[in-house]
Amino acid sequence: MKRIPGASLKNLNSFSVEARAGQLLKLESEEDLQVFISEHRFDVKRDLILGGGSNILFAGNVEGSVVLNRIAGKRIIENSYDEVLVEARAGENWHQLVLWCLDQGLSGIENLSLIPGLAGAAPMQNIGAYGVELADVLDSVQTLDLKTGQACEFKQQDCHLSYRNSRFKSTDTGKYLITGIRLRLQRTFRPNLTYKGLREELFSMGIDVPTAKQVSEAVIRIRQRKLPDPYVVGNAGSFFKNPVVSKATAGLLAKEFTDLPVHSAGNGSKLSAAWMIEHCGWKGRSMGEAAVSDQHALVLINKGKATGEEILTLADAIRVSVKDRFGIELQPEPLII
């Protein structure tokens, strides 16, 4: 297990903001995992488990240890005529996992192409895009209890998955180290084209009856066009969740703001945070080195030298604007340290 005292975290977060850790612990093997469990007493108030760093904003330092689980690997563990169970270790790159599954002739996660981060972080916030959520294909999550060191498996229904949330991000924050996930995928492709923009993209590609790989390609094209590349411009993707409100509240807002996109979400309605932010005049606007992307109003960017505190100040200003104009309290997607 690699130990780096006083480590910089700048290259370990997609915002590329500077922050430091008391020490960095890097797990790259099963032996490292056992050493970590036996020697390190995890303190949820001081320590942090960090995945790919694509869904976090460091507005301060980490007093204790930052733990990087980089144990990778993927395999098919059950293979029936149509349904296949795939296991991926937590350190596996998510997008590469999607592409590997497509190469195996497996479908179900093609709409989740090009989402940054690692497989172990996917259930944390129930990643979702273009009409599909991880909850749709998740079989189970493998973990270690950070207090006892015992292995624990959570079936999908026990993960308490909801819109951009799970037990691992809410009630059980810092209690478990996710070591792997299992996905139930299909050999018979059943496309999910509920997202209008995805259908339009496939049409522009001249495709009427797409394959799973073609849906993945369309998703990649949309994401690359709409979202800045975090390897070029520091960002964490969508910074705010689309707010879910009662149907009555959504109805009142839709009467006053007739162009506001409203989508059904269970017993409630989901509003477009991007639309509200843009209509408050924030798209493309800067506050120092922090800015709102001119490609997508949900994306906050580091223009080059922003601190985490500057990005957080910008986010707070946006929340105040949206609250004042629409009466809606936006919630951030990334974990804020």
LODREN-820013 format. One record per residue: residue number from 1; residue in one letter; x, y, z of N, C-alpha, C in turn. Coordinates in steps of 0.05 Angstrom, whole numbers, always signed. Each point is the difference from the previous one (the first is absolute). Example, Ala and Ser with C-alpha at 12.3 -4.5 7.8 and 13.67 -1.06 7.14 Angstrom:
 seq type n_east n_north   n_up ca_east ca_north  ca_up c_east c_north   c_up
   1    A   +264    -114   +156     -18      +24     +0    +18     +24     +0
   2    S     -7     +21    -14     +16      +24     +1    -15     +22    +14
***
This chain:
 seq type n_east n_north   n_up ca_east ca_north  ca_up c_east c_north   c_up
   1    M    +17     -24     +0     -17      +24     +0    +18     +25     +0
   2    K     -5     +17    -19     +16      +24     -2    -10     +21    +20
   3    R    +18     +13    +14      -7      +21    +19    +15     +25     -8
   4    I    -14     +22     -4     +12      +25     -8     -9     +22    +20
   5    P    +17      +8    +18      -8      +21    +20     -2     +27    -14
   6    G    -19     +17     +9      -3      +27     -9     -4      +2    -30
   7    A    -15     -19    -12      -3       -2    -29    -18     +21    -11
   8    S     +8     +10    -24     -18      +18    -15    -22     -16    -13
   9    L    -24     +12     +0     -23      -13    -13     -8     +13    -26
  10    K    +16     +18    -10      -7      +16    -24     -5     -18    -24
  11    N    +17     -20     -3      -3      -18    -23    -19     -24     +5
  12    L    -13      +1    +23     -19      -21     +7    -28      +9     +1
  13    N     -5     +25    -10     -28      +10     -1     -4     +13    -27
  14    S    -23      -4    -13      -4      +10    -27     -3     +30     -2
  15    F     -5     +13    +23      +0      +30     +0    +29     +11     -1
  16    S    +20     -17     +6     +28       +7     +0     +5     +24    +19
  17    V    -13      -1    +24      +6      +20    +20    +20     -12    +20
  18    E    +15     +17    +12     +21       -9    +19    -13      -5    +27
  19    A     +8     -22    +12      -7       -8    +27    +21     -20     +8
  20    R     +2      -4    +26     +20      -19    +10    -13     -20    +20
  21    A    +12     -23     +2      -9      -20    +19    +22      -5    +21
  22    G     -9      -7    +24     +19       -8    +21    +18     -22    -10
  23    Q    -12     -20    -13     +15      -20    -14    -17     -13    -22
  24    L    +12     -10    -20     -14      -14    -22     +7     -30     +2
  25    L    -21     -16     +0      +3      -29     +1    -11     -11    -26
  26    K    +18     -14    -15      -8      -11    -26     -1     -31     +1
  27    L    -24     -11     -5      -3      -29     +0     +0     -10    -28
  28    E    +18     -19     -6      +3      -10    -28     -2     -30     -1
  29    S     -3     -14    +22      -1      -29     +0    -17      -9    +24
  30    E     -7     -26     +0     -14      -12    +22    +17      +2    +26
  31    E    +26      -3     -3     +18       +2    +23     -2     +28    +12
  32    D     +0     +20    -17      -3      +28     +9    -26      +4    +15
  33    L    -21     -12    -10     -26       +2    +13     +0     -12    +28
  34    Q    +12     -23     +3      +2      -13    +26    +17     +16    +19
  35    V    +22     +11    -10     +17      +17    +18    -15     +25     +9
  36    F    -15     +12    -19     -16      +24     +7    -20      -7    +22
  37    I    -15     -21     -4     -21       -7    +20    +12      -7    +27
  38    S    +23     -13     +0     +11       -8    +26    +15     +22    +14
  39    E    +10     +20    -15     +17      +20    +13    -13     +27     +3
  40    H    -20      +6    -17     -11      +27     +0    -28      +1    +12
  41    R     -4     +17    +20     -26       +4    +12    -13     +24    -13
  42    F    -19      -4    -18     -12      +21    -15    -16     +19    +17
  43    D     +5     +26     -2     -15      +20    +15    -16     +17    -20
  44    V    -26      -3     +0     -17      +13    -20     +2     +30     +2
  45    K     +8     +11    +23      +2      +29     +2    +26     +11    -11
  46    R    +20     -17     -3     +27       +9     -8     +9     -12    -26
  47    D    -10     -24     -6     +10      -15    -24    -20      +1    -23
  48    L    +10      -7    -23     -17       +1    -24     +8     -23    -19
  49    I    -21     -14    -10      +5      -19    -22     -6     +14    -26
  50    L    +20      +0    -17      -2      +16    -25     +1     -19    -24
  51    G    -20      +3    -18      +0      -16    -24    +16     +14    -22
  52    G    -13      +5    -22     +14      +13    -23     +2     +30     +4
  53    G    -13     +11    +20      +2      +29     +6    -17     +16    -19
  54    S    -19     -12    -14     -16      +15    -20    -27     +10    +12
  55    N     -4      -5    +26     -25       +9    +12     +5     +11    +28
  56    I    +21     +17     +1      +8      +12    +26    +11     +28     -4
  57    L     -4     +17    +19     +12      +26     +0    +15      +4    +26
  58    F    +26      +4     -2     +16       +6    +24     +1     +30     +5
  59    A    -15      +9    +20      +0      +28     +8    +16      +2    +26
  60    G    +15     -21     +6     +17       -1    +24    +17     -25     -1
  61    N    +18      -3    +19     +18      -23     +1    -14     -24    +15
  62    V    +11     -23     -4      -8      -24    +15    +20      -4    +23
  63    E    -10      +2    +24     +17       -1    +23    +14     -27     +3
  64    G    -15     -22     -5     +11      -27     +4    +10     -13    -26
  65    S    -10     -24     -5      +9      -16    -22    -20      +1    -23
  66    V    +11      +1    -25     -16       -3    -24     +7     -28    -11
  67    V    -20     -17     -3      +4      -28     -8     -9      -3    -29
  68    L    +19      -9    -17      -5       -6    -28     -2     -30     -4
  69    N    -23     -10     -7      -3      -28     -6     +3      -3    -30
  70    R    +24     -10     -9      +6       -3    -28     +2     -29     -8
  71    I    -13     -18    +15      +0      -28     -7    -21      -4    -23
  72    A    +11      -8    -23     -17       -2    -24     -4     -29     -7
  73    G    -18      -5    -20      -6      -26    -10    -29      -3     -7
  74    K     -6     -16    -19     -28       -5     -9     -2     -28    -11
  75    R    -24     -12     +3      -4      -27    -11    -30      -6     -1
  76    I     -6     -19    -16     -28      -11     -2     -1     -23    +20
  77    I    -19      +1    +19      -1      -21    +20    -25     -18     -3
  78    E    -20      +9    -15     -23      -16     -7     -8      +6    -29
  79    N     -5     -22    -15      -4       +4    -28    -23     -18    -10
  80    S    -24     +11     -1     -23      -16    -10     -5      +8    -29
  81    Y    -21     -10    -12      -6       +5    -28     -2     +30     -6
  82    D    -13     +15    +18      -4      +28     -5    +12     +18    +22
  83    E     -4      -8    +25      +9      +18    +22    +28      -8     +9
  84    V    +17     +20     +4     +28       -5     +8     +6     +17    +24
  85    L    +14     -13    +19      +8      +15    +24    +29      +7     -2
  86    V     +6     +26     +0     +27      +10     -2     +9     +12    +27
  87    E    +25      -7     +7     +11      +10    +25    +23     +19     -7
  88    A     +1     +23    +12     +22      +19     -4    +10      +9    +27
  89    R    +27      +1     +3     +12      +10    +25     -2     +30     +1
  90    A     +2     +11    +24      -6      +28     +4    +19     +19    -15
  91    G    +25      -9     -5     +19      +17    -13     -1      +0    -31
  92    E    -20     -14    -11      -3       -2    -29    -12     +26    -11
  93    N    +12     +10    -21     -10      +25    -13    -28      -6    -11
  94    W    -19     +17     +7     -28       -5     -8     -4      -1    -30
  95    H    +10     +20    -15      -4       +1    -29    +13     -24    -14
  96    Q    +24      -7    +10     +13      -23    -12    -16     -26     +5
  97    L    -13      -1    +23     -17      -23     +7    -24      -1    -20
  98    V    -12     +23     -5     -22       +1    -19     +9     -10    -28
  99    L    +23      +9     -9     +10       -8    -26     +6     -30     -1
 100    W    +11     -10    +22      +7      -29     +2    -26     -17     -2
 101    C    -20      +9    +15     -26      -15     -1    -12      +0    -28
 102    L     +2     +23    -14     -10       +1    -27    +15     -19    -18
 103    D    +27      -2     +4     +16      -18    -16     -7     -30     +5
 104    Q    -11      -5    +24      -9      -27     +7    -28      -6    -11
 105    G    -12     +20    -13     -27       -3    -11    -21      +4    +22
 106    L     +6     +15    +21     -18       +4    +22    -11     +29     +0
 107    S    -25      +3     +6     -13      +26     +0    -14      +5    +26
 108    G     -7     +26     +4     -13       +9    +24    +12     +25    +12
 109    I    +26      +4     -6     +14      +24    +11    +11     +18    -22
 110    E     -8      -5    -25     +10      +17    -22     -8     +29     +3
 111    N    -23      +6    +12      -8      +28     +5    +17     +14    +20
 112    L    +16     -15    +15     +17      +11    +21    +29      +3     -9
 113    S     +4      +0    -27     +27       +3    -11    +11     +27     +7
 114    L    +26      +1     +3     +17      +24     +4     -6     +14    +27
 115    I    -14     -13    +18      -2      +12    +27    +27      -4    +13
 116    P    +12     +21    +10     +27       -2    +12     -1     -14    +27
 117    G    +22     -11     +9      +2      -12    +26     +4     -30     -1
 118    L     -1     -12    +24      +6      -28     +3    -26     -16     +6
 119    A     +1     -26     -4     -23      -17     +4     -9      +1    +29
 120    G    +18      +2    +19      -7       +0    +28    -16     +24     +8
 121    A     +3     +22    -15     -15      +24     +7    -28      +0    -13
 122    A     -5     -17    -19     -25       +0    -15    -25      -3    +18
 123    P     +0     -19    +20     -23       -2    +17     -2     +22    +21
 124    M    +22     +14     +5      -1      +21    +21    -23     +19     -6
 125    Q     +0     +10    -25     -21      +20     -7    -19     -11    -21
 126    N     +0     -26     -4     -19      -12    -19     +3     +15    -27
 127    I    +23      -2    -12      +5      +15    -25    -22      -5    -20
 128    G     -6     +21    -16     -21       -2    -19     +4     +20    -23
 129    A    -10      -7    -23      +1      +18    -23    -17     -11    -23
 130    Y    -13     +18    -14     -14       -7    -25    -21     -22     +4
 131    G    -15      +2    +22     -22      -19     +5     +7     -25    +15
 132    V    +25      -4     +8      +9      -24    +14    +14      +7    +26
 133    E     -5     -15    +21     +14       +2    +25    +14     -26     +7
 134    L    +21      +1    +16     +13      -24     +9    -20     -20    +13
 135    A    -19     +12    +14     -21      -17    +13    -14     -19    -19
 136    D     -1      +7    -26     -13      -17    -19    +14     -26     -6
 137    V    +27      -1     +6     +15      -24     -7    +16     -11    +24
 138    L     +0     +15    +22     +17       -9    +23    -12     -25    +13
 139    D    +17     -20     +4      -7      -24    +15     +7      +3    +29
 140    S    +25      +8     +5      +9       +2    +28    +26     +16     +2
 141    V     +6      +8    +24     +25      +15     +6    +15     -15    +21
 142    Q    +26      -4     -5     +17      -14    +20    +16     +21    +15
 143    T     +1      -3    +26     +13      +20    +18    +15     -13    +22
 144    L    +16     +16    +14     +13       -7    +25    -10     +19    +21
 145    D     -8     -10    +23      -8      +18    +22    +26     +11    +11
 146    L     +3     +27     +0     +25      +13     +8     +5      -2    +30
 147    K    -20      -6    +15      +4       -3    +29     +8     -29     +7
 148    T    -13     -19    -12      +5      -28     +8    +18     -15    -20
 149    G     +3     +10    -24     +15      -13    -21    -15     -23    -13
 150    Q    -25      -4     +7     -16      -22    -11    -10      +7    -28
 151    A     -1     -21    -17     -11       +4    -27    -31      +0     +2
 152    C    -12     +19    -14     -29       +3     +0     -9      +4    -29
 153    E    -21     -15     -8     -12       +3    -26    -27     +12     +3
 154    F     -6     +20    -17     -26      +13     +0    -13      -5    -27
 155    K    -23     -13     +1     -16       -4    -25    -11     +28     -8
 156    Q     -8      +2    -25      -9      +25    -11    -21     +14    +18
 157    Q    -20     -16     +8     -22      +12    +16     +9      +9    +27
 158    D    +24      -9    +10     +10       +8    +26    +19     +24     -2
 159    C     +5      +9    -24     +18      +23     -3    -14     +27     +2
 160    H    -27      -1     +2     -16      +24     +3     +7     +21    -22
 161    L     +0      -9    -25      +6      +17    -22    -23     +18     -7
 162    S     +7     +26     -4     -20      +19     -9    +14     +20    -18
 163    Y    -13     +21     -8     +12      +19    -18    +26     +11    +11
 164    R    +23      -8    -11     +27       +9     +7     +6      -4    +30
 165    N    -10     -23    +10      +4       -5    +29     -1     -30     +5
 166    S    +11      -7    +23      +0      -28    +10     +6      +0    +30
 167    R     -2     -23    +12      +7       -2    +28    +30      +7     +5
 168    F    +17      -5    -20     +29       +4     +3     +7     +30     -1
 169    K    -19     +16    -10      +5      +29     -2    -16     +15    +22
 170    S    -18     -14    +13     -17      +13    +20     +3     -12    +28
 171    T    -17     -19     +6      -1      -11    +28    +26     -15     +7
 172    D    +13     -12    -20     +24      -16     +6    +26     +13    -11
 173    T     +0     +26     -2     +25      +13     -9    +24      -7    +17
 174    G    +21     -10    -13     +25       -6    +15     -1     -26    +15
 175    K    -22     -15     -2      -1      -25    +15    +11     -24    -15
 176    Y     -2      +1    -27      +8      -23    -16    +20      +9    -22
 177    L    +19     -18     -6     +17       +3    -23    -11     -18    -22
 178    I     -9     +13    -22     -11      -16    -22    +24     -14    -15
 179    T     -2     -26     -2     +22      -15    -13     -8     -10    -28
 180    G    -26      -1     -6      -8       -9    -26    -30      +3     -4
 181    I     -8      -4    -25     -29       +1     -7     -6     -23    -19
 182    R    -25      -8     -1      -9      -20    -19    -24     +11    -16
 183    L     +1      -4    -26     -21      +11    -18    -13     -23    -15
 184    R    -27      +2     -3     -15      -19    -16     -5     +13    -27
 185    L    +14     -11    -20      -2      +10    -27    -12     -20    -19
 186    Q     -7      +8    -25     -14      -17    -19    +15      -4    -26
 187    R     -4     -23    -12     +11       -4    -26    -20      +9    -22
 188    T    -25      -1     +6     -20      +10    -18     -4     +30     +5
 189    F     +7     +16    -20      +0      +29     +4    -28     +11     -1
 190    R     -7     +15    +21     -26      +14     +2     +6     +29     +5
 191    P     +1     +16    -22      +9      +28     +3    -19     +17    +17
 192    N    +12     +17    +16     -15      +20    +16     +5     +27    -14
 193    L    -20      +9    -15      +3      +25    -15    -21     +21    +10
 194    T     -6      -2    +26     -20      +19    +11    +10     +29     -1
 195    Y    +26      +3     +1     +12      +27     +0     -2     +11    -29
 196    K    -15     +22     -3      -4      +11    -27    +26      +6    -15
 197    G    +18     +12    +14     +26       +8    -12    +15     -24    -11
 198    L     -3     -23    +13     +14      -24    -10    -12      -9    -26
 199    R    -27      +0     -2     -13       -7    -25     +8     +19    -22
 200    E     +2     +25     +6      +7      +20    -20    +29      -4     -9
 201    E    +18      -7    +18     +28       -5     -7     +2     -24    -18
 202    L    -14     -21     +6      +0      -24    -17    -10      +6    -28
 203    F    -21     +17     -1     -12       +8    -26    +21     +15    -16
 204    S    +15     +18    +13     +20      +16    -13    +23     -17    -10
 205    M     +3     -24    +13     +21      -19     -9    -10     -18    -22
 206    G    -26      +3     -7     -12      -16    -21     -7     -28     +9
 207    I     -5      -3    +26      -6      -27    +11    -29      -2     +9
 208    D    -14     -19    -11     -29       -4     +7     -2     -22    +21
 209    V    +14     -21     -3      -1      -23    +19    +28      -4    +11
 210    P     +7     +12    +23     +27       +0     +9     +8     -26    +14
 211    T    +26      -5     +0     +12      -21    +17     +8     +13    +26
 212    A     +7     -16    +19      +8      +11    +26    +25     +18     -3
 213    K    +19      -9    -17     +24      +16     -4     -7     +27    -13
 214    Q    -20      +0    -18      -8      +26    -12    -13     +18    +19
 215    V    -15     -11    +19     -12      +17    +21    +22     +12    +17
 216    S    +20     -17     +7     +23      +10    +15    +15     +23    -15
 217    E     +3      -4    -26     +14      +20    -16    -16     +26     +0
 218    A    -27      -2     -2     -17      +24     +0     +2     +15    +27
 219    V     +0     -16    +22      +3      +13    +26    +27     +14     +3
 220    I    +21     -13    -10     +27      +13     +1     +0     +25    -16
 221    R    -12      +0    -23      -1      +25    -17    -14     +22    +14
 222    I    -23      -6    +13     -15      +20    +15    +16     +11    +23
 223    R    +12     -18    +16     +15       +9    +23    +24     +17     -8
 224    Q    +14      -8    -21     +24      +15     -9     -8     +28    -11
 225    R    -24      +1    -11      -9      +26    -11    -10     +19    +22
 226    K    -14     -12    +20     -13      +17    +20    +17      +6    +25
 227    L    +18     -18     +6     +15       +2    +25    +30      +4     -4
 228    P    +12     +18    +14     +29       +4     -3    +16     -24    +10
 229    D    +21      -7    -13     +17      -22     +7    +16      +7    +25
 230    P     -4     -15    +23     +14       +6    +25    +31      -2     -3
 231    Y    +10     -14    -20     +29       -1     -5    +10     +26    -12
 232    V    -18     +16    -10      +7      +26    -13     -8     +23    +18
 233    V    -25      -1     +9     -11      +22    +17    -10     -13    +26
 234    G    +11      +8    +23      -8      -12    +25    -30      +3     +6
 235    N    -14     -23     +4     -28       +1     +7     -8     -27    +12
 236    A    -23      -2    +11     -10      -25    +12    -27      -8    -13
 237    G     -3      +8    -25     -26       -6    -14    -22     +17    +12
 238    S    -24     -11     +1     -22      +15    +11     +4      +6    +30
 239    F     +0     +26     +7      +6       +7    +27    -25      -1    +18
 240    F    -24      +4    -12     -24       +0    +16    -19     -23    -10
 241    K    -15     -10    +19     -20      -20     -6    -24     +14    -13
 242    N    -14     -13    -18     -26      +10     -9    -20      -3    +23
 243    P    -12     +21    +10     -17       -2    +23    -26     -15     -5
 244    V     -7     -17    +18     -25      -15     -1    -20     +13    +19
 245    V    -23      +9    -10     -20      +14    +16    -27     -14     -3
 246    S    -19      +9    +15     -27      -11     -2    -12      +9    -27
 247    K    -19     -16    -10     -13       +7    -25    -14     +27     +2
 248    A    -11      +6    +24     -13      +25     +4    +19     +24     -3
 249    T    +24      -3    +12     +20      +22     -2     +9      +3    -29
 250    A     +5     -23    -13      +8       +1    -28    -21     +13    -18
 251    G    -26      -6     +6     -21      +12    -15     -1     +31     +2
 252    L     +4      +9    +25      +0      +29     +4    +23     +13    -14
 253    L    +24     -12     +1     +23      +11    -14     -4      +0    -30
 254    A    -11     -22    -10      -4       -2    -29    -20     +21    -11
 255    K    -19      +8    +17     -19      +21     -8    +15     +27     -2
 256    E    +18      +5    +19     +14      +25     +0    +23      +1    -20
 257    F    +14     -23     -2     +23       -2    -19     -6     -21    -20
 258    T    -13      +7    -21     -12      -19    -19    +20     -17    -15
 259    D    +26      +9     -1     +20      -16    -15    +16     -18    +19
 260    L     -6      +0    +25     +15      -16    +20     -4     -30     -6
 261    P    +21     -15     -6      -3      -29     -5     -8     -14    +26
 262    V    -21     -16     -1     -10      -15    +23     -4     -29     -9
 263    H    +11     -18    +16      -1      -29     -7    -12     -15    +24
 264    S    -15     -21     -6     -11      -16    +22    +22     -15    +14
 265    A     -3      -1    +27     +20      -14    +17    -15     -14    +23
 266    G    -10     -24     -6     -15      -14    +21    -25     +15     +7
 267    N     -3      +6    +26     -24      +15     +9     +4     +30     -3
 268    G    +24      +8     -9      +5      +29     -2     +7      +8    -29
 269    S    +14     +23     -2      +9      +10    -26    +29      +9     +3
 270    K    +15      -5    -21     +28       +9     -1     +2     +24    -17
 271    L    +13     +21    +11      +4      +25    -15    +28      +2    -11
 272    S     +4     +15    -20     +26       +4    -12    +16     +21    +15
 273    A    +20      -8    +15     +17      +19    +14    +16     +17    -21
 274    A     +8     -12    -22     +15      +15    -20    -16     +23    -11
 275    W    -26      -5     -5     -17      +21    -11     -3     +23    +19
 276    M     -4      -6    +26      -3      +21    +20    +26     +16     +3
 277    I    +23     -14     +0     +25      +14     +3     +5     +18    -24
 278    E     -5     -10    -24      +4      +16    -24    -19     +25     +0
 279    H    -25      -4    +10     -19      +22     +0     +5     +19    +23
 280    C    +18      -6    +17     +10      +19    +20    +25     +15    -10
 281    G     +8      -6    -25     +22      +14    -12    +28     -10     +6
 282    W     +2     -24    +10     +26      -10     +8    +16     -15    -21
 283    K    -13     -10    -21     +15      -15    -20    +23     +17    -12
 284    G    +24     -11     +1     +23      +14    -11    +12     +22    +17
 285    R    -12      +4    +24      +9      +22    +17    +22      -9    +19
 286    S    +18     +18     +6     +23       -6    +17     -1     +16    +26
 287    M    +13     -12    +21      +6      +14    +24    +29      -6     +6
 288    G    +18     +18     -9     +28       -6     +3     +8     -23    -19
 289    E    +14     -20    +11      +8      -23    -17    -20     -22     +0
 290    A    -23      +3    +14     -21      -19     -1    -22     +10    -19
 291    A    -13     -18    -15     -19       +8    -19    -21     -21     -5
 292    V    -22      +8    -12     -21      -18    -10     +7      -5    -29
 293    S     +1     -25     -8      +7       -7    -28    -19     +13    -19
 294    D    +10      +9    -23     -17      +10    -21    -12     -22    -17
 295    Q     +9     -25     +6     -11      -23    -14    -25     -11    +14
 296    H     +0      +1    +26     -22      -11    +16     -2     +14    +27
 297    A    -23     +10     +6      -3      +17    +24     +2     -16    +26
 298    L     -1     -27     -1      +3      -15    +24    +29      -5     +8
 299    V    +18      +7    -18     +28       -7     +4    +16     +25     +9
 300    L    +12      -2    +24     +18      +21    +10    +28      -8     -8
 301    I    +16     +19     -7     +27       -6    -10    +21     +16    +15
 302    N    +24     -11     -1     +24      +13    +10    +15     +11    -25
 303    K     +1     +26     -3     +12      +12    -24    +30      -4     +0
 304    G    +11      -9    +22     +29       -5     +1    +12      +2    +27
 305    K     -7     +20    +15     +13       +5    +26    -21      +3    +23
 306    A    -24      -9     -4     -20       +3    +21     +6     -18    +24
 307    T     -6     +10    +23      +1      -16    +24    -27     -14     +4
 308    G     -1     -20    +17     -25      -12     +7    -20     +19    +12
 309    E    +11     +18    +17     -17      +20    +13    -13     +18    -20
 310    E    +14      +8    -21     -11      +17    -21    -23     -14    -15
 311    I     +4     -25     -6     -21      -15    -14    -24      -3    +18
 312    L     +4      -5    +26     -22       -2    +19    -15     +26     +3
 313    T    +15     +23     -1     -13      +26     +2    -18      +5    -24
 314    L    +10      -8    -24     -16       +2    -24    -25     -17     +2
 315    A     +3     -24    +10     -23      -18     +3    -21     +11    +19
 316    D     +9     +12    +22     -18      +12    +19    -15     +23    -12
 317    A    +14     +16    -16     -13      +23    -13    -22      -9    -19
 318    I     +5     -22    -15     -20      -11    -18    -24     -10    +15
 319    R     +5     -13    +22     -22      -11    +16    -18     +22    +10
 320    V    +12     +22     +9     -16      +23    +10    -17     +12    -23
 321    S    +12      +2    -24     -15      +11    -22    -24     -17     -7
 322    V     +4     -26     -2     -22      -18     -7    -21      +0    +22
 323    K     +8      +0    +25     -19       +1    +22    -17     +26     -1
 324    D    +13     +22     -6     -14      +26     +0    -20      +1    -23
 325    R     +7     -11    -23     -17       +3    -24    -22     -22     -2
 326    F     +8     -25     +8     -18      -22     -4    -10     -13    +26
 327    G    +12      +8    +22      -8      -12    +26     +9     -28     +3
 328    I    +20      -8    -16     +10      -28     +1    +29      +0    +11
 329    E     +5     -18    +18     +26       -3    +13    +16     -21    -15
 330    L    +20      +8    -15     +17      -20    -15    +19     -14    +20
 331    Q     +4     -26     -5     +18      -16    +16    +24      -8    -18
 332    P    +25      +2    +11     +23       -9    -16     +2     -30     -3
 333    E    +10      -8    -23      +5      -29     -4    +27      -8    +12
 334    P    +22     +15     -4     +25       -9    +11     +1      +1    +31
 335    L    +17     -18    +11      +6       +2    +28    +18     +24     +4
 336    I     -6     +17    +19     +16      +24     +6    +15      -3    +25
 337    I    +26      +2     -2     +18       -2    +24     +7     +28     +9
***
